[in-house]
Structures are given as structure tokens and as C-alpha cells.
Amino acid sequence: MTESDMGYLMDNDAELLTAPADRSLERLESQVWQHVSERMHARAAVRRRLSVQGLIMFMAFIGSIGFGINATHHLQDSLGGEELSLALNLAPSSLLLSQFR
């Protein structure tokens, strides 16, 4: 910015300060409080929405763990438990044997 630009800005600011107000400020405070209230309500709605979503995700996570445990126990009971044993050394070639078909 040059000095002439600064002088213009200062003159412009001085004109704005001495010019009559073109807006009524009677309702300014009520409008400010209305906007503050709207923002508070919007933030509260977002917090509620995130809380509900978190609760749903937590319940889905716990449900999937319970389902996985139940399915694993049911599968072990129906297969006799041998096929899921970690003691078996299953190499890719052993899967070709007839007992695993």
C-alpha cells in the first residue's frame, strides 16, 4: 500500500464516521441474541445426533461380537471342533486330501 492509498482509506473512514447511519440499530441486540440462540440450538442438535449415532455404532459393535462368538461356538459344535483346531498343521497340500473335502 502506498501513502496515497492510506490517505484515501483514512479519508473514507472519516466520511463514514461523520455520515448519518443508513441502518436502524434498534433491533440489533435482539437479532444478535436470536442468532446466538439459533447457533446454540444447532450445536445441541449436532451433539444429540452424534450421541445417537455413537450409541447405535456401539450397539452394532457389541451385537456383532456376540453374533461372532455365538456363530463360532455353533460351528465348532456342529463340526466337532477338530477342523477349527489350531493344533492341526494345515499346509495347502493337505487341503487336497479326501478327509477335508
QUINOR-V945914 format. One record per residue. PSI is psi in radians with two decimals (none if undefined). NEAR is the number of other ideal C-beta (glycine too) atoms within 8 Angstrom. Layout:
PSI|NEAR ; PSI|NEAR
//
This chain:
2.40|3 ; 3.01|5 ; -0.56|5 ; -0.62|6 ; -0.73|8 ; -0.71|9 ; -0.71|8 ; -0.77|8 ; -0.70|8 ; -0.69|8 ; -0.71|8 ; -0.74|8 ; -0.70|8 ; -0.67|8 ; -0.71|8 ; -0.62|7 ; -0.57|6 ; -0.26|5 ; 2.60|7 ; 2.58|3 ; 2.29|6 ; 0.02|4 ; 2.54|4 ; 2.31|5 ; 0.26|6 ; -0.68|4 ; 0.13|7 ; -0.83|7 ; -0.75|6 ; -0.62|7 ; -0.69|8 ; -0.83|8 ; -0.56|8 ; -0.76|8 ; -0.68|8 ; -0.76|8 ; -0.73|8 ; -0.73|8 ; -0.67|8 ; -0.72|8 ; -0.67|8 ; -0.74|8 ; -0.68|8 ; -0.68|8 ; -0.71|8 ; -0.74|8 ; -0.74|8 ; -0.76|8 ; -0.76|8 ; -0.63|8 ; -0.75|8 ; -0.75|8 ; -0.70|8 ; -0.73|8 ; -0.75|8 ; -0.75|8 ; -0.70|8 ; -0.78|8 ; -0.68|8 ; -0.69|8 ; -0.84|8 ; -0.70|8 ; -0.70|8 ; -0.61|8 ; -0.81|8 ; -0.74|8 ; -0.73|8 ; -0.74|8 ; -0.78|8 ; -0.74|8 ; -0.67|8 ; -0.76|9 ; -0.70|8 ; -0.70|8 ; -0.70|9 ; -0.68|10 ; -0.71|8 ; -0.49|6 ; -0.11|9 ; -0.11|7 ; -0.28|8 ; -0.70|7 ; -0.40|8 ; 0.14|8 ; 2.42|7 ; -0.22|3 ; -0.34|4 ; 2.32|7 ; 1.66|5 ; 1.90|5 ; 2.80|6 ; -0.59|5 ; -0.49|5 ; -0.32|9 ; -0.25|8 ; -0.16|6 ; 2.73|7 ; -0.44|4 ; -0.30|4 ; 0.18|8 ; none|4
//
